[in-house]
């Protein structure tokens, strides 16, 4: 499956915000945004041009895509699916992205970043409702239980991530039971529970043209 494989700190600098793509590093002074908060490239330090209209809408879409690690074709499919569902399209879109298994693994603290969560899922370390799932885009539902498979519970990577989550916390729509190496989807996330500084209506406007 195609995915971005370049330097991820460059993406954060381009969007002018932390996308938390490098796990623990993003919480330290080594973070690319902390060291050089300017767009990448030789002209990055120039005074940033003011965006309006299409430029604002495009930047908002790129922020969301890069935060969740989704490429353009897949993102458009998510948007089209959100349009067909009841509710506010932008909020439904974010809810679907939050329900991705790789994101849920990250939110539960079983991975230090979404990219790491995606890798761990692909390697078959997790089960949903007792069944192995190795598809990062798998959408969880309310009431589902996500667990670390028995053979993976001794993984240093997963144990380290679980130590890190103690300081980060778990969203209220999820419930972590660290002693059982599992988490439960208590409810579907509402917009108020998704702590992203995103104006999703701009994305809706972009795709509605």
ABEGO torsion letter per residue (X at the ends): XBBBABBAAAAAAAAGBBAGAAEAAAABAABAAAABBBBBEAAAABBBBBBBEAAAAAAAAAAAAAAAGBBAAAAAAAAAAAAABBEBAAAAAAAAAAABAAAAAAAAGABABAAAAAAAAAAGABBBGGBBBABAABBBBBGBBBBBBAAAAABAAAAAAAAAAAAAEBBAABBBBAAAGBBBBABBBBAAABBBBBBAAAAAAAAAX
